[in-house]
Structures are given as C-alpha cells and as structure tokens.
Amino acid sequence: MILKYISFLIGLTWSYSLIKTQSIFSKKAGLVFKLFISKVSWLTLLAAVYFGYKNFSIEYTLIGIIFSIVLVHLGFIFLSKFLQSKFTQEQLTLSKNFFEYSLLLWILYYLFF
C-alpha cells in the first residue's frame, strides 16, 4: 500500500512539475510546449488523481495533491534562487533562449522524422 501511495505522489509531482514548467518559457516556446507536452501532463495529472481516488480515501488523495503542488512550488523557488545566485541575468537569459530553441528544434525534428 505504501508503494502504491509513493507511486501516486511521484506521478502527481512529475505531471504537475511539467505543467508548471510551461510558465517559464516565452510565448512562442510556451505555445509549442503547451500543445505537445502540457496536454499529456494534464492527462497524466488527471489519471493520477483518479488512481488516488480509486485506491485511497479522499483525504489521502487531497493530502497527496496538496503535497505535490507545494513540493513543486518550493522546488521552483529554491531552484530560482540558486540559479540567480550562481549566474548573471545575461547568462540566465542566454541559457533560457538556448533551451527554448532546442525545444522547438526537438519538436520539429520529432514531427518531421
């Protein structure tokens, strides 16, 4: 039972972190990210909630959802502070642009090949 609940928490955290990641990208890359990755993440999140509802009580399901959301938000806050302390704003912008264009190229490659 504990292993099922841990897998439920991992599924919730994973899918919500991908949904939250969409807010980091610019509008162009965010749109592509939303179309290809975020839709699957929403379906995964809904499936994980349904799995939790069917296998655990409503209280444990709600606790898991709240725990996952708080964990993802705290992770993003700490990661943001860590990156801002280690890199300059110019370096962060450059790496963000690199990852956005890499994402776009990866999706184009996936679509055409």
N, C-alpha and C positions, 0 to 999 in steps of 0.2 A: 504494500500500500504506500509506503514511503517512497519507493522508487517511482511509482505512478505519479505521486504528487510532485516530486522533483522534476520529472519529465514535463509535467504540466507547467511548472514555473519556468523551465527553460524555454518551452515553446512560446509562452506568453512574452517573456523578456526578449527573445530573439525577434519575434514578429513586431513587437512594439518598438524595438530599437531601430528596425528598418523603416518603420513608419516615421519615427522621429527624425531619422537621418535625412528625409526628404526636405525638411525645413532648412538645412544647411546650404543646399545648392542654390544657384541662381535660378531665375525663372525659366530659362531655356533648358538647362540640365534638370531642373526640378520637374518640368513637364515630362521629359523623357523618363526620368526616374519614376514619376507618378504613374505613367502609362504601363511601364514594364515591370517594375519591382514592387511598388507600393500596393498595387491591386492584389498581387499574390500575398503580400504581407497582411493585408486586411482580411483576406480569406483564411489565412493561417491563424490570425488572431481570433476570428470568429469560431473556427474549428477548435482551437484550444479552449475557448470559453465553453463551448458545447461539451467538449471532453470533460472539463472540470465539473460542469453541471451534472452530467450523467454519472460520473464516478465518485463525486464528493458532495458534501452538503453545500447549500447555497452560501453559508458563512465561510467555509474554506475556499470556495470559488472566489468570493468577493475579496477575501484577505489576499489570495494569490494575485488577483488583478491589481489591487492597490499596491502590493509589494513590488510587482513588476514595474508598474508605472513610476513609483518613487525611485526604484533602483536605476531605471534608465535615465530619469531626470538628474539624479545625483551623479551618475556616471558622466553625463554630458557636461554638467557644471564643473566637475573636477578635471575632466579632460580639457575643457576650455581654459581653465586657469593654468593648468600645466603647460599647455601649448603656448599660451600668451607669455608665460614666464621664461620659456626656453627660446622662443623665436620672435623676431621682429614682425611688425604688422605687414611689411612688404614681403617677407618670406612666407608668411601665412597666406597672403593673397595669391602669391605665385603658386604655392603648392595646391591651394584650393582650385585655381584655374586649371592646373595640370590634371587634377583628379576629375574635374568636370569634363574636360575634353577627352580624357581617357575613357570615361564612362560613355560618352557619346560615340566614340570610335568603337568601343567594345560592342555596344548595342547595334551599331550599323554593321559591324562585321558579323554579328550573330544573325541579323536579318538577311543578309545577302549571301552568306556562305554556309 
